[in-house]
Amino acid sequence: MNPPQSIYDNPVFFEQYKNLRDHDTGLNAALEMPSLRALLPKLMDIDILDLGCGFGDFARFARIQGAKSVTGVEISQKMLTQARQRTHDAHIHYVHSAIEDFPFAHNRYQLVVSSLAFHYIQDFQKICGKIFDCLQNDGSFVFSVEHPMCTAWPIGWHTEADTSFWPVRDYQDESIRHTQWFVDDVVKYHRTTQTYVSTLIESGFTLHAL
Ligand SMILES: C[S@@+](CC[C@H](N)C(=O)[O-])C[C@H]1O[C@@H](n2cnc3c(N)ncnc32)[C@H](O)[C@@H]1O
């Protein structure tokens, strides 16, 4: 097993990522956040776990919607420092930990959320089992990952004549990818859509939306 990488603590990566998110020029605000939020259950009076919480945007949003508490787990000290500076709420708790090392308590939350963090996790099956166990009976798990079409062969957009496309190769090769995003050697783990879905079902989840 490879140790988790904390690429968001790389100063060059961090500054560029922060700039992207603070100016809403990424796909998060345009596509990912609205899609994920549309799938959420009612947040009123529930305890939520946010895995890979970044700057804590979701935690603050959830509290405005009436959530009882939000626990945000984050591997990057730089991201957490920003999250803490941007949050003034005694019911939001930030934990400096890799998702892989977080001590998930049994039957503790009604909702687990994760935005664009699981493609950094090597063993998705193990984490899914822990998430299932930490949820109460009627709990929900809502998450996003980088699209497997993009993680398969992550060289980015290719332009030919007046057409741009993202080539897909090695889709069935589920393994580590060393990618370039702001800096070299950003480590991600490629899994097929089938693996994401079947891992959830094998872990005990019932799939309501994809
Ligand atoms: C694309 S950012 C998304 C941040 C936040 N979820 C959001 O949507 O604004 C991915 C986050 O996951 C964190 N992360 C990556 N691998 C992690 C791991 N193994 N354990 C905990 N956090 C991790 C990164 O440090 C980063 O803050």
Ligand as a Chemical Component Dictionary entry (heavy atoms), coordinates in Angstrom:
data_LIG
# 
_chem_comp.id                   LIG 
_chem_comp.type                 NON-POLYMER 
_chem_comp.pdbx_formal_charge   0 
_chem_comp.three_letter_code    LIG 
# 
loop_
_chem_comp_atom.comp_id 
_chem_comp_atom.atom_id 
_chem_comp_atom.alt_atom_id 
_chem_comp_atom.type_symbol 
_chem_comp_atom.charge 
_chem_comp_atom.model_Cartn_x 
_chem_comp_atom.model_Cartn_y 
_chem_comp_atom.model_Cartn_z 
_chem_comp_atom.pdbx_ordinal 
LIG C1  C1  C 0  -10.307 18.611 -5.120 1  
LIG S1  S1  S 1  -10.072 18.971 -3.404 2  
LIG C2  C2  C 0  -11.798 19.152 -2.897 3  
LIG C3  C3  C 0  -11.963 19.850 -1.560 4  
LIG C4  C4  C 0  -13.403 19.927 -1.064 5  
LIG N1  N1  N 0  -13.988 18.604 -0.892 6  
LIG C5  C5  C 0  -14.237 20.742 -2.009 7  
LIG O1  O1  O 0  -15.026 20.173 -2.763 8  
LIG O2  O2  O -1 -14.103 21.971 -2.007 9  
LIG C6  C6  C 0  -9.624  17.384 -2.713 10 
LIG C7  C7  C 0  -9.328  17.471 -1.227 11 
LIG O3  O3  O 0  -9.128  16.138 -0.748 12 
LIG C8  C8  C 0  -8.000  16.158 0.128  13 
LIG N2  N2  N 0  -7.426  14.806 0.175  14 
LIG C9  C9  C 0  -6.803  14.164 -0.829 15 
LIG N3  N3  N 0  -6.399  12.945 -0.417 16 
LIG C10 C10 C 0  -6.788  12.834 0.883  17 
LIG C11 C11 C 0  -6.668  11.813 1.854  18 
LIG N4  N4  N 0  -6.062  10.667 1.562  19 
LIG N5  N5  N 0  -7.177  12.036 3.097  20 
LIG C12 C12 C 0  -7.794  13.213 3.387  21 
LIG N6  N6  N 0  -7.938  14.229 2.511  22 
LIG C13 C13 C 0  -7.445  14.025 1.259  23 
LIG C14 C14 C 0  -7.064  17.184 -0.482 24 
LIG O4  O4  O 0  -6.056  17.616 0.411  25 
LIG C15 C15 C 0  -8.055  18.258 -0.920 26 
LIG O5  O5  O 0  -8.303  19.180 0.103  27 
# 
loop_
_chem_comp_bond.comp_id 
_chem_comp_bond.atom_id_1 
_chem_comp_bond.atom_id_2 
_chem_comp_bond.value_order 
_chem_comp_bond.pdbx_ordinal 
LIG C1  S1  SING 1  
LIG S1  C2  SING 2  
LIG S1  C6  SING 3  
LIG C2  C3  SING 4  
LIG C3  C4  SING 5  
LIG C4  N1  SING 6  
LIG C4  C5  SING 7  
LIG C5  O1  DOUB 8  
LIG C5  O2  SING 9  
LIG C6  C7  SING 10 
LIG C7  O3  SING 11 
LIG C7  C15 SING 12 
LIG O3  C8  SING 13 
LIG C8  N2  SING 14 
LIG C8  C14 SING 15 
LIG N2  C9  SING 16 
LIG N2  C13 SING 17 
LIG C9  N3  DOUB 18 
LIG N3  C10 SING 19 
LIG C10 C11 SING 20 
LIG C10 C13 DOUB 21 
LIG C11 N4  SING 22 
LIG C11 N5  DOUB 23 
LIG N5  C12 SING 24 
LIG C12 N6  DOUB 25 
LIG N6  C13 SING 26 
LIG C14 O4  SING 27 
LIG C14 C15 SING 28 
LIG C15 O5  SING 29 
# 
